[in-house]
Amino acid sequence: MATGAVDKLSLTSFDAASFHPDQIFDDHLSDTLSRVQSLTQFQPQQIPTVIDIATDERTTHDPRPLTSSARQRHRWRMTYYFYIHVAFFIISGLLSGLIIWFIENHSSLRNVQMKVAYIDAWFVSSTCVYSCGLTTLDFAKLSHPSQAILMLFTFISGVTISTLPALAIKAYTHKRVEGITVDDDHGDLEDEINDELPTVNTQRGRNLPEHIRNRLATLPTTAQLRYRAYITCIILILSTCFTIYTIGIIAIGSWLSVHYTSDQLLQGNSSVNPWYASFIITLTGFNQNGLSPFSDGLARFVHDVYLNVFVMMVVMSGTSFFPIILRNVVFLARYLVPWRHKVIFDYILLNNHRLSTLLFPTVQTRIYIFVTILLYIFGISISLILDLNSDHFDMYSPGIRFLIFTFHTVNTRFAGFSSIDINLFAAATLVVYLLLMATKPQMLCALDESPLELSWLALQAKVEAESETKSMMNINDSLDLAGSRSRLGSILSLSTPGALPLRHMERFLRRQSFVTKDLARQQFTNTASVDDTSRRPRYLRYLHIRLFFIYFIRAVIKHTFSSIVLTRTWLFFFIFLICAIEYRKMSPVDPNITVFKIIFEIISAFGTVGLTLGYPNVASSFSTVLSSASKTIIITTMLMGRHRGLLASMKDQEAIEHSAIDLLNRRREEIILEYQQRTLSTNVINQTKSDVLITKF
């Protein structure tokens, strides 16, 4: 009996190696298996037979013919969501910019303090949508309706909230299983119907007690498990975000209300409501914008230890530490829910980033936090070494200096708040800040790659996976048909949805290389009897030159594109463009416009940080003094930096590592094993008592 249970575990693929992403499940499964193996030492004759749930249920790994319902489903790829996401962000930036421009210039609440150009309204709107923080307008001088609009776009475009539409799409498709598919854990409609009751397909169900059958029946079906997992992710993400928002707003707002007077919270000629200031600081800090309702940023709070610490906590909670916070929230919820719902959280934890981009595997989460802490320590250490005894910081006590260094290191990683003029730091410290802004330690879960390079890498992987023999089989043996099939293949390739021009070119060149090699092979066969190479037909030499140029062009395209994208050369190209556009007013014409400031601004935009070296007597970012063309380049850099890694995450979500039916089978086996162990223990005790009675008799 125990051996049969072990076989059932092996048949359903529930081995320790298959659950390696989460150590807690490895330990649990190892304990279960060890208990099963220990049962093999006893072989009592009177043990009720336990049914084999898995015998009549098909797993996702079983080979089976494709049903009609599966054939009729449309595959909605999550990569489509990536392009929708990018388009939505671009449109949101343009639309919100138009709204801000209209409010500030043409509404009844128009701004009398400054004239707002559309390029500047678009810039500040884009920085809120792309979660950057660079501005060409003084945010504090904008009207309250404009600030409210910007806060709305900041909220819906944040790193956390913007992931929810993808979860909603997957939840909808799993709710309506007869519709479309978004991943490979989407069973056939017939399977979903058969899985309505987990125990109905058992042939020996009568051998299980009624309470065990009822317990098995309370488990969700595979369709319910998938749907509830995505809905649970949405609820947990929203709950975590709003909890952090609430704590941050209450902590900062109450502190400002108690410890600061109206005169200390002046902005222009009016005082800022402390709760309103708390709302903006918390919302923009959590979403990496770093905007403040005060023109001097957070400079007036440089000596406030409590406020600085809470701002840092809000910033880290929304960025660096959110993956581990969310993961622990999932663990806590799993611990609190009834046992029949725990399989939902098992599904979430095991598939992690394949369900949500905010969840990382266990090991990668720890590495992510470890690397982030190392970067924080590195930045603070450099500041302590180079700036602790600087003359620029003589006015601050050593404790406040350490607070300043810590505050700016944390905000250099993400948010972009500043409490002093960062030009006061040593040049080497600013170079380290460049490194911190450009580095995002997402590790293996959200690849630190741009959309274009990910498309190129995916193309390379697909091309390398194709067999040359299979490709050659598609080429007709006839010379004329080979050319026509090549042209036909080009047409078919061009009709492939979602293909990029570079992908078309790569496919075309690859096909041409196969055709050329086939033609050359035929020519070699026809001229095999010719020994003198000088008499070799000219057509063969033409094919040789043609093949050389095909390989040469492919190599040039591959290495040129790779060198530009994979090495971030396009960033230097953007820097070159801005320098070329602004060369008439750069140093020495204007010593405050330097190449280093341009580099710092570009890297800050790419890292979606918002830290800036500024310009004298200008409250907004250094980008304010640049031309419209340069501002457009920086907006493009924000867009590229905001979406790096998203395409890889969307592709990961198309492949579910641990299917719902496997997890349900595992949970059913655990219930059966528990019942089996209790039955075995009871029989052993009864047998022992019987032996004792016989001995005494």
TORTITI-524986 format. One record per residue (C-alpha): residue in one letter; x, y, z. Coordinates in steps of 0.25 Angstrom, whole numbers, plus 5000, padded with zeros to 4 digits. Example, Ala and Ser with C-alpha at 12.3 -4.5 7.8 and 13.67 -1.06 7.14 Angstrom:
  aa  east  north    up
   A  5049   4982  5031
   S  5055   4996  5029
//
This chain:
  aa  east  north    up
   M  5000   5000  5000
   A  5011   5010  5004
   T  5019   5006  4992
   G  5007   5009  4983
   A  5006   5023  4989
   V  5020   5025  4986
   D  5017   5021  4972
   K  5005   5030  4971
   L  5014   5042  4975
   S  5024   5038  4964
   L  5014   5037  4954
   T  5008   5051  4957
   S  5022   5056  4956
   F  5023   5061  4971
   D  5037   5059  4973
   A  5046   5068  4981
   A  5053   5074  4970
   S  5041   5079  4963
   F  5038   5089  4974
   H  5052   5095  4975
   P  5047   5110  4974
   D  5042   5110  4988
   Q  5049   5103  5000
   I  5037   5102  5009
   F  5030   5093  4999
   D  5043   5085  4997
   D  5044   5082  5012
   H  5029   5079  5013
   L  5030   5069  5001
   S  5042   5063  5007
   D  5035   5060  5020
   T  5023   5054  5013
   L  5032   5045  5005
   S  5040   5041  5017
   R  5027   5037  5024
   V  5023   5029  5012
   Q  5036   5022  5011
   S  5036   5019  5026
   L  5022   5012  5024
   T  5028   5002  5015
   Q  5034   4995  5028
   F  5020   4991  5032
   Q  5011   4982  5023
   P  4999   4979  5031
   Q  4988   4971  5024
   Q  4976   4979  5028
   I  4977   4993  5022
   P  4966   4999  5014
   T  4970   5001  5000
   V  4972   5016  4996
   I  4968   5020  4983
   D  4977   5026  4972
   I  4972   5039  4968
   A  4982   5041  4958
   T  4979   5029  4950
   D  4967   5034  4943
   E  4971   5049  4942
   R  4980   5054  4931
   T  4991   5063  4934
   T  4997   5074  4926
   H  5009   5065  4923
   D  5000   5053  4917
   P  5001   5052  4902
   R  4987   5053  4896
   P  4981   5058  4883
   L  4977   5072  4881
   T  4962   5074  4884
   S  4953   5083  4875
   S  4951   5093  4886
   A  4966   5094  4888
   R  4968   5096  4873
   Q  4958   5107  4872
   R  4964   5115  4884
   H  4971   5128  4880
   R  4985   5130  4886
   W  4986   5144  4892
   R  5000   5146  4895
   M  5005   5154  4907
   T  5015   5161  4898
   Y  5003   5168  4892
   Y  5000   5174  4905
   F  5014   5180  4905
   Y  5011   5187  4892
   I  4998   5192  4898
   H  5005   5196  4911
   V  5015   5204  4903
   A  5004   5211  4895
   F  4996   5214  4907
   F  5007   5221  4914
   I  5011   5229  4901
   I  4996   5233  4900
   S  4995   5236  4914
   G  5007   5245  4914
   L  5002   5253  4902
   L  4988   5254  4907
   S  4991   5258  4922
   G  5001   5268  4916
   L  4989   5274  4908
   I  4981   5275  4920
   I  4991   5282  4928
   W  4994   5291  4917
   F  4979   5295  4916
   I  4977   5297  4931
   E  4990   5305  4933
   N  4987   5314  4921
   H  4973   5315  4916
   S  4964   5310  4928
   S  4958   5319  4939
   L  4969   5314  4948
   R  4980   5318  4939
   N  4994   5320  4945
   V  4997   5335  4947
   Q  5011   5332  4952
   M  5017   5325  4939
   K  5014   5322  4925
   V  5013   5308  4922
   A  5018   5303  4908
   Y  5012   5290  4903
   I  5026   5283  4902
   D  5028   5286  4917
   A  5014   5281  4921
   W  5017   5268  4913
   F  5030   5267  4920
   V  5025   5268  4934
   S  5013   5259  4930
   S  5022   5248  4924
   T  5031   5249  4937
   C  5019   5245  4945
   V  5014   5234  4935
   Y  5028   5228  4933
   S  5031   5229  4948
   C  5043   5238  4947
   G  5043   5251  4954
   L  5050   5260  4945
   T  5042   5273  4942
   T  5044   5285  4934
   L  5033   5292  4942
   D  5033   5296  4957
   F  5022   5286  4961
   A  5019   5294  4974
   K  5015   5306  4965
   L  5005   5298  4957
   S  4990   5299  4961
   H  4984   5289  4970
   P  4975   5283  4958
   S  4988   5281  4950
   Q  4995   5275  4962
   A  4982   5266  4964
   I  4983   5261  4950
   L  4998   5258  4951
   M  4995   5250  4964
   L  4984   5242  4957
   F  4994   5238  4946
   T  5005   5236  4955
   F  4996   5226  4963
   I  4990   5218  4951
   S  5004   5218  4944
   G  5012   5213  4956
   V  5021   5201  4956
   T  5011   5193  4965
   I  4997   5198  4960
   S  5001   5197  4945
   T  5003   5182  4946
   L  4989   5179  4950
   P  4983   5180  4936
   A  4991   5168  4932
   L  4986   5160  4944
   A  4972   5164  4940
   I  4974   5160  4926
   K  4979   5146  4930
   A  4968   5145  4941
   Y  4957   5148  4930
   T  4963   5137  4921
   H  4963   5127  4931
   K  4949   5130  4936
   R  4944   5128  4922
   V  4952   5115  4918
   E  4945   5114  4905
   G  4950   5127  4900
   I  4965   5130  4898
   T  4978   5125  4904
   V  4989   5134  4910
   D  4998   5123  4916
   D  5001   5108  4915
   D  4993   5105  4927
   H  4980   5106  4921
   G  4973   5092  4920
   D  4963   5088  4910
   L  4949   5090  4912
   E  4946   5075  4914
   D  4956   5074  4925
   E  4950   5086  4932
   I  4936   5079  4932
   N  4942   5066  4936
   D  4949   5073  4947
   E  4937   5079  4953
   L  4937   5069  4965
   P  4951   5064  4968
   T  4946   5050  4973
   V  4936   5046  4962
   N  4945   5039  4953
   T  4950   5029  4963
   Q  4947   5015  4961
   R  4949   5011  4976
   G  4943   5023  4983
   R  4934   5015  4992
   N  4947   5010  4999
   L  4949   5024  5005
   P  4942   5029  5017
   E  4931   5040  5014
   H  4938   5051  5022
   I  4951   5049  5013
   R  4942   5049  5001
   N  4936   5062  5006
   R  4949   5068  5009
   L  4954   5065  4995
   A  4942   5071  4989
   T  4944   5084  4996
   L  4957   5086  4987
   P  4955   5096  4976
   T  4955   5091  4961
   T  4967   5094  4952
   A  4959   5106  4946
   Q  4955   5111  4959
   L  4970   5110  4964
   R  4975   5118  4953
   Y  4965   5129  4953
   R  4965   5130  4968
   A  4980   5131  4968
   Y  4980   5143  4959
   I  4969   5150  4967
   T  4976   5147  4979
   C  4989   5154  4974
   I  4981   5166  4970
   I  4975   5167  4984
   L  4988   5165  4991
   I  4995   5176  4982
   L  4984   5186  4984
   S  4984   5183  4999
   T  4999   5184  5001
   C  4999   5197  4993
   F  4988   5204  5000
   T  4993   5199  5014
   I  5007   5206  5011
   Y  5000   5218  5006
   T  4991   5219  5018
   I  5003   5217  5028
   G  5012   5227  5020
   I  5001   5238  5019
   I  4997   5237  5034
   A  5012   5236  5039
   I  5016   5248  5031
   G  5004   5256  5032
   S  5002   5255  5047
   W  5017   5259  5048
   L  5016   5271  5040
   S  5003   5275  5047
   V  5009   5274  5061
   H  5023   5279  5059
   Y  5022   5290  5048
   T  5014   5303  5047
   S  5008   5309  5035
   D  5019   5319  5033
   Q  5029   5307  5032
   L  5020   5301  5022
   L  5019   5313  5013
   Q  5020   5311  4998
   G  5019   5325  4991
   N  5009   5334  4998
   S  5001   5322  5004
   S  5003   5311  5014
   V  5002   5296  5009
   N  4993   5287  5017
   P  5001   5277  5024
   W  4992   5265  5020
   Y  4992   5270  5005
   A  5008   5271  5006
   S  5008   5257  5012
   F  4999   5251  5001
   I  5008   5256  4990
   I  5021   5252  4997
   T  5016   5238  5000
   L  5009   5236  4986
   T  5021   5241  4978
   G  5031   5234  4987
   F  5025   5221  4986
   N  5024   5222  4971
   Q  5038   5227  4969
   N  5034   5242  4965
   G  5040   5249  4976
   L  5032   5262  4974
   S  5029   5271  4985
   P  5019   5282  4988
   F  5030   5292  4992
   S  5039   5299  4982
   D  5052   5295  4990
   G  5048   5280  4990
   L  5051   5275  5004
   A  5062   5284  5007
   R  5054   5291  5019
   F  5054   5277  5025
   V  5068   5274  5025
   H  5070   5273  5040
   D  5057   5265  5042
   V  5062   5251  5045
   Y  5048   5245  5047
   L  5043   5251  5034
   N  5055   5247  5026
   V  5054   5233  5031
   F  5039   5231  5028
   V  5041   5237  5014
   M  5053   5227  5012
   M  5044   5216  5017
   V  5033   5220  5007
   V  5042   5220  4996
   M  5048   5207  4999
   S  5035   5200  5001
   G  5030   5204  4987
   T  5043   5200  4980
   S  5054   5192  4986
   F  5047   5185  4997
   F  5033   5183  4990
   P  5036   5169  4985
   I  5040   5163  4998
   I  5028   5171  5005
   L  5018   5165  4995
   R  5024   5151  4996
   N  5023   5151  5011
   V  5009   5156  5010
   V  5006   5144  5002
   F  5012   5135  5012
   L  5004   5142  5023
   A  4991   5140  5016
   R  4994   5126  5013
   Y  4996   5123  5028
   L  4983   5130  5031
   V  4974   5124  5021
   P  4967   5110  5023
   W  4974   5098  5018
   R  4966   5097  5005
   H  4970   5110  5000
   K  4985   5108  5003
   V  4987   5102  4989
   I  4983   5116  4983
   F  4995   5122  4990
   D  5004   5110  4987
   Y  5001   5113  4972
   I  5004   5127  4974
   L  5017   5125  4981
   L  5022   5114  4972
   N  5019   5121  4959
   N  5023   5135  4965
   H  5028   5144  4953
   R  5020   5136  4943
   L  5008   5141  4950
   S  5012   5155  4954
   T  5024   5163  4951
   L  5025   5168  4965
   L  5027   5154  4970
   F  5041   5148  4970
   P  5046   5133  4973
   T  5051   5131  4987
   V  5066   5131  4983
   Q  5065   5143  4974
   T  5057   5151  4984
   R  5068   5149  4994
   I  5079   5152  4984
   Y  5071   5164  4980
   I  5070   5170  4994
   F  5085   5166  4997
   V  5090   5173  4984
   T  5081   5185  4987
   I  5086   5186  5002
   L  5101   5185  4996
   L  5098   5196  4987
   Y  5093   5205  4998
   I  5105   5202  5007
   F  5114   5205  4995
   G  5108   5218  4992
   I  5108   5222  5007
   S  5122   5218  5009
   I  5127   5226  4997
   S  5120   5238  5002
   L  5126   5236  5016
   I  5140   5235  5010
   L  5139   5247  5001
   D  5129   5257  5007
   L  5129   5255  5022
   N  5140   5265  5024
   S  5136   5274  5012
   D  5135   5289  5014
   H  5121   5289  5008
   F  5116   5281  5020
   D  5122   5289  5031
   M  5109   5295  5035
   Y  5103   5281  5038
   S  5106   5272  5050
   P  5113   5258  5047
   G  5099   5251  5050
   I  5092   5260  5040
   R  5103   5258  5030
   F  5101   5243  5031
   L  5086   5245  5030
   I  5088   5253  5017
   F  5097   5243  5011
   T  5087   5232  5014
   F  5075   5239  5009
   H  5082   5243  4996
   T  5087   5229  4994
   V  5073   5223  4996
   N  5067   5233  4987
   T  5078   5232  4976
   R  5074   5217  4975
   F  5059   5221  4971
   A  5051   5233  4976
   G  5060   5245  4973
   F  5056   5254  4986
   S  5067   5263  4990
   S  5069   5271  5003
   I  5082   5278  4999
   D  5088   5283  4986
   I  5095   5270  4981
   N  5105   5279  4973
   L  5112   5280  4987
   F  5116   5265  4987
   A  5130   5261  4981
   A  5131   5258  4967
   A  5134   5244  4970
   T  5122   5243  4978
   L  5113   5247  4967
   V  5120   5237  4958
   V  5116   5226  4968
   Y  5102   5232  4968
   L  5102   5230  4953
   L  5105   5216  4955
   L  5094   5214  4965
   M  5083   5221  4956
   A  5087   5212  4944
   T  5087   5199  4952
   K  5074   5191  4955
   P  5077   5178  4962
   Q  5065   5171  4957
   M  5073   5158  4955
   L  5066   5147  4947
   C  5052   5152  4949
   A  5051   5165  4942
   L  5062   5165  4932
   D  5070   5178  4931
   E  5068   5179  4916
   S  5061   5189  4907
   P  5049   5185  4898
   L  5057   5185  4885
   E  5069   5176  4891
   L  5059   5166  4896
   S  5052   5165  4883
   W  5066   5163  4876
   L  5070   5152  4887
   A  5057   5145  4885
   L  5059   5145  4870
   Q  5073   5140  4871
   A  5068   5129  4880
   K  5057   5125  4871
   V  5066   5125  4859
   E  5077   5117  4866
   A  5066   5106  4870
   E  5062   5104  4856
   S  5069   5092  4849
   E  5076   5095  4836
   T  5071   5081  4831
   K  5057   5085  4834
   S  5059   5098  4826
   M  5065   5091  4815
   M  5053   5082  4813
   N  5045   5094  4811
   I  5053   5098  4798
   N  5049   5091  4785
   D  5060   5083  4778
   S  5057   5091  4765
   L  5065   5104  4764
   D  5053   5112  4759
   L  5044   5107  4770
   A  5054   5109  4780
   G  5054   5124  4777
   S  5039   5125  4776
   R  5038   5118  4790
   S  5048   5128  4795
   R  5039   5139  4791
   L  5027   5132  4796
   G  5034   5130  4809
   S  5037   5145  4810
   I  5023   5148  4808
   L  5018   5139  4819
   S  5029   5144  4828
   L  5024   5158  4826
   S  5010   5154  4829
   T  5014   5149  4843
   P  5008   5158  4853
   G  5017   5165  4863
   A  5029   5163  4854
   L  5040   5175  4854
   P  5047   5180  4842
   L  5060   5174  4847
   R  5053   5161  4849
   H  5048   5161  4834
   M  5062   5164  4829
   E  5069   5153  4838
   R  5059   5143  4833
   F  5060   5147  4818
   L  5075   5147  4819
   R  5075   5133  4826
   R  5066   5128  4815
   Q  5075   5133  4804
   S  5087   5126  4811
   F  5079   5113  4810
   V  5075   5115  4796
   T  5089   5119  4792
   K  5095   5107  4799
   D  5085   5098  4792
   L  5089   5103  4779
   A  5103   5102  4781
   R  5102   5088  4786
   Q  5095   5085  4773
   Q  5106   5092  4765
   F  5116   5084  4772
   T  5109   5071  4769
   N  5108   5075  4754
   T  5123   5079  4753
   A  5129   5068  4762
   S  5135   5062  4750
   V  5143   5075  4747
   D  5157   5074  4753
   D  5162   5088  4749
   T  5157   5099  4758
   S  5159   5109  4747
   R  5149   5102  4738
   R  5138   5103  4749
   P  5126   5110  4744
   R  5124   5125  4747
   Y  5111   5123  4753
   L  5117   5115  4764
   R  5127   5126  4767
   Y  5115   5136  4767
   L  5108   5127  4777
   H  5121   5127  4786
   I  5121   5142  4785
   R  5107   5143  4788
   L  5108   5134  4800
   F  5119   5142  4805
   F  5112   5155  4804
   I  5099   5149  4811
   Y  5108   5144  4823
   F  5115   5157  4823
   I  5102   5165  4823
   R  5096   5156  4834
   A  5109   5158  4843
   V  5109   5173  4841
   I  5094   5174  4845
   K  5096   5165  4857
   H  5108   5171  4863
   T  5104   5186  4860
   F  5091   5184  4866
   S  5096   5176  4878
   S  5107   5186  4880
   I  5097   5198  4880
   V  5086   5191  4888
   L  5093   5181  4898
   T  5104   5191  4902
   R  5094   5203  4904
   T  5101   5210  4892
   W  5088   5217  4889
   L  5089   5225  4902
   F  5102   5230  4897
   F  5096   5233  4884
   F  5085   5241  4891
   I  5096   5248  4899
   F  5103   5252  4886
   L  5090   5257  4880
   I  5087   5266  4892
   C  5101   5271  4892
   A  5100   5274  4877
   I  5087   5281  4879
   E  5092   5290  4891
   Y  5106   5292  4886
   R  5104   5307  4884
   K  5101   5310  4899
   M  5109   5299  4906
   S  5122   5302  4914
   P  5130   5311  4912
   V  5118   5320  4907
   D  5110   5316  4919
   P  5119   5309  4930
   N  5106   5303  4936
   I  5103   5294  4924
   T  5113   5283  4923
   V  5115   5270  4917
   F  5114   5263  4931
   K  5101   5270  4934
   I  5095   5265  4921
   I  5100   5250  4924
   F  5095   5251  4938
   E  5081   5256  4933
   I  5081   5245  4923
   I  5085   5234  4933
   S  5075   5239  4943
   A  5064   5238  4932
   F  5068   5224  4928
   G  5068   5219  4942
   T  5054   5226  4945
   V  5060   5233  4957
   G  5058   5248  4955
   L  5071   5253  4962
   T  5077   5265  4955
   L  5089   5274  4956
   G  5080   5286  4953
   Y  5083   5300  4948
   P  5085   5313  4957
   N  5072   5320  4961
   V  5064   5309  4954
   A  5055   5301  4964
   S  5052   5290  4954
   S  5062   5280  4947
   F  5074   5283  4938
   S  5065   5279  4926
   T  5058   5292  4928
   V  5069   5300  4920
   L  5070   5290  4909
   S  5063   5292  4895
   S  5050   5285  4891
   A  5058   5275  4883
   S  5066   5271  4895
   K  5054   5270  4904
   T  5048   5260  4894
   I  5060   5252  4894
   I  5060   5251  4910
   I  5045   5248  4909
   T  5048   5236  4900
   T  5059   5232  4910
   M  5049   5232  4921
   L  5040   5223  4912
   M  5051   5213  4909
   G  5056   5212  4924
   R  5042   5211  4929
   H  5039   5198  4920
   R  5052   5191  4921
   G  5050   5177  4925
   L  5035   5177  4923
   L  5035   5169  4910
   A  5043   5158  4917
   S  5034   5158  4928
   M  5022   5157  4919
   K  5028   5145  4911
   D  5031   5138  4924
   Q  5016   5139  4928
   E  5013   5131  4916
   A  5019   5119  4921
   I  5014   5114  4935
   E  5024   5105  4942
   H  5015   5098  4952
   S  5002   5095  4946
   A  4989   5095  4954
   I  4985   5081  4952
   D  4999   5076  4957
   L  4997   5085  4970
   L  4983   5079  4972
   N  4988   5065  4970
   R  4999   5067  4980
   R  4989   5073  4990
   R  4980   5061  4988
   E  4991   5051  4990
   E  4995   5058  5003
   I  4981   5056  5008
   I  4981   5042  5004
   L  4995   5040  5011
   E  4990   5046  5024
   Y  4978   5037  5024
   Q  4987   5025  5020
   Q  4996   5028  5032
   R  4985   5030  5042
   T  4979   5017  5037
   L  4993   5010  5038
   S  4996   5015  5052
   T  4982   5010  5057
   N  4984   4996  5051
   V  4998   4995  5057
   I  4993   4999  5071
   N  4982   4989  5070
   Q  4992   4978  5065
   T  5001   4982  5077
   K  4989   4981  5087
   S  4985   4968  5081
   D  4999   4962  5082
   V  5000   4966  5097
   L  4986   4960  5100
   I  4991   4947  5093
   T  5004   4947  5101
   K  4997   4949  5114
   F  4987   4938  5111
//
